[in-house]
Amino acid sequence: MTDILSIIQDSNAHVRLEVSGEDLLAFSNDLINRAKDELTTIVEEARKERFLSKEEVKQLCGVCDATLWHWGKKNYLKPIKVGNKVRYKMSDVQRILGNHTPNI
């Protein structure tokens, strides 16, 4: 079976394909497996990510509530709301601090 996805991606014009049910099933399974792999990678990265409270970020960056609010509005440091709590990604805080890892 020729890889249907590569035919679709490599084609510059409209293409008409005639495929068997078996080929179509293999194509759909391939798409599902690719999506699962991408999702697994995203979930694993999210699990590794550490989230900081507003107080921890204020202490690390030496800023006040108003500064965090302004940074959020400017998308400089975007807060993540979990219920009624505000959290910040450690990786975003490290980016602001110049990739220096704070000791918390």
C-alpha positions as a Markdown table, in Angstrom:
| # | Residue | x | y | z |
|---|---|---|---|---|
| 1 | Met | 0.0 | 0.0 | 0.0 |
| 2 | Thr | 1.3 | 3.4 | -0.9 |
| 3 | Asp | 1.1 | 5.9 | 1.9 |
| 4 | Ile | -2.1 | 7.9 | 1.3 |
| 5 | Leu | -1.0 | 10.8 | 3.5 |
| 6 | Ser | 2.2 | 11.3 | 1.5 |
| 7 | Ile | 0.3 | 11.3 | -1.8 |
| 8 | Ile | -2.1 | 14.0 | -0.5 |
| 9 | Gln | 0.8 | 16.1 | 1.0 |
| 10 | Asp | 3.0 | 15.8 | -2.1 |
| 11 | Ser | 0.3 | 16.7 | -4.6 |
| 12 | Asn | 0.0 | 20.3 | -5.8 |
| 13 | Ala | -3.2 | 19.7 | -7.7 |
| 14 | His | -6.5 | 18.1 | -7.0 |
| 15 | Val | -6.1 | 14.4 | -6.8 |
| 16 | Arg | -8.6 | 11.6 | -7.1 |
| 17 | Leu | -7.7 | 8.5 | -5.3 |
| 18 | Glu | -9.2 | 5.1 | -5.6 |
| 19 | Val | -8.6 | 3.1 | -2.4 |
| 20 | Ser | -9.7 | -0.3 | -1.1 |
| 21 | Gly | -11.4 | -0.6 | 2.2 |
| 22 | Glu | -8.3 | -2.2 | 3.6 |
| 23 | Asp | -6.2 | 0.8 | 2.5 |
| 24 | Leu | -8.7 | 3.2 | 4.0 |
| 25 | Leu | -8.7 | 1.4 | 7.3 |
| 26 | Ala | -4.9 | 1.4 | 7.4 |
| 27 | Phe | -5.0 | 5.1 | 6.7 |
| 28 | Ser | -7.4 | 5.9 | 9.4 |
| 29 | Asn | -5.5 | 3.7 | 11.9 |
| 30 | Asp | -2.3 | 5.6 | 11.0 |
| 31 | Leu | -4.0 | 8.9 | 11.6 |
| 32 | Ile | -5.3 | 7.7 | 14.9 |
| 33 | Asn | -1.9 | 6.5 | 16.0 |
| 34 | Arg | -0.2 | 9.7 | 15.0 |
| 35 | Ala | -2.8 | 11.7 | 17.0 |
| 36 | Lys | -2.3 | 9.5 | 20.0 |
| 37 | Asp | 1.5 | 9.9 | 19.8 |
| 38 | Glu | 1.2 | 13.7 | 19.6 |
| 39 | Leu | -1.3 | 13.8 | 22.5 |
| 40 | Thr | 0.9 | 11.5 | 24.6 |
| 41 | Thr | 3.9 | 13.8 | 24.1 |
| 42 | Ile | 1.8 | 16.9 | 25.1 |
| 43 | Val | 0.4 | 15.2 | 28.2 |
| 44 | Glu | 3.8 | 14.0 | 29.3 |
| 45 | Glu | 5.3 | 17.5 | 28.9 |
| 46 | Ala | 2.4 | 19.0 | 30.9 |
| 47 | Arg | 3.0 | 16.5 | 33.7 |
| 48 | Lys | 6.6 | 17.6 | 33.9 |
| 49 | Glu | 5.7 | 21.3 | 34.0 |
| 50 | Arg | 5.7 | 22.8 | 37.5 |
| 51 | Phe | 3.2 | 25.5 | 38.3 |
| 52 | Leu | 3.8 | 28.3 | 40.7 |
| 53 | Ser | 1.4 | 30.3 | 42.9 |
| 54 | Lys | 1.0 | 34.0 | 42.5 |
| 55 | Glu | 2.9 | 34.5 | 45.8 |
| 56 | Glu | 5.8 | 32.4 | 44.6 |
| 57 | Val | 6.1 | 34.3 | 41.3 |
| 58 | Lys | 5.9 | 37.7 | 43.1 |
| 59 | Gln | 8.8 | 36.6 | 45.4 |
| 60 | Leu | 10.9 | 35.2 | 42.6 |
| 61 | Cys | 10.5 | 38.2 | 40.3 |
| 62 | Gly | 10.4 | 40.8 | 43.0 |
| 63 | Val | 7.1 | 42.3 | 41.7 |
| 64 | Cys | 3.7 | 43.2 | 43.1 |
| 65 | Asp | 0.1 | 42.1 | 42.2 |
| 66 | Ala | -0.3 | 45.0 | 39.8 |
| 67 | Thr | 2.8 | 44.1 | 37.8 |
| 68 | Leu | 1.6 | 40.5 | 37.4 |
| 69 | Trp | -1.8 | 41.8 | 36.3 |
| 70 | His | -0.1 | 44.1 | 33.7 |
| 71 | Trp | 2.1 | 41.2 | 32.5 |
| 72 | Gly | -0.9 | 39.0 | 32.1 |
| 73 | Lys | -2.7 | 41.7 | 30.0 |
| 74 | Lys | 0.3 | 42.1 | 27.8 |
| 75 | Asn | 0.8 | 38.3 | 27.4 |
| 76 | Tyr | 4.2 | 38.7 | 28.9 |
| 77 | Leu | 3.5 | 36.2 | 31.7 |
| 78 | Lys | 0.1 | 34.5 | 31.2 |
| 79 | Pro | -1.7 | 33.3 | 34.2 |
| 80 | Ile | -3.4 | 29.9 | 34.2 |
| 81 | Lys | -6.7 | 29.8 | 36.2 |
| 82 | Val | -7.4 | 26.5 | 38.0 |
| 83 | Gly | -10.8 | 27.0 | 39.6 |
| 84 | Asn | -10.5 | 30.2 | 41.6 |
| 85 | Lys | -6.7 | 29.9 | 41.9 |
| 86 | Val | -4.1 | 31.5 | 39.7 |
| 87 | Arg | -1.0 | 29.6 | 38.7 |
| 88 | Tyr | 2.0 | 30.4 | 36.4 |
| 89 | Lys | 4.2 | 28.0 | 34.4 |
| 90 | Met | 7.6 | 27.6 | 35.9 |
| 91 | Ser | 9.0 | 27.6 | 32.3 |
| 92 | Asp | 7.4 | 31.0 | 31.7 |
| 93 | Val | 8.9 | 32.4 | 34.9 |
| 94 | Gln | 12.3 | 31.1 | 34.0 |
| 95 | Arg | 12.0 | 32.7 | 30.5 |
| 96 | Ile | 11.4 | 36.1 | 32.3 |
| 97 | Leu | 14.3 | 35.5 | 34.7 |
| 98 | Gly | 16.7 | 34.8 | 31.8 |
| 99 | Asn | 16.5 | 31.0 | 32.0 |
| 100 | His | 18.0 | 30.9 | 35.4 |
| 101 | Thr | 16.4 | 28.2 | 37.6 |
| 102 | Pro | 15.1 | 29.6 | 40.9 |
| 103 | Asn | 15.4 | 27.5 | 44.0 |
| 104 | Ile | 11.9 | 26.8 | 45.3 |
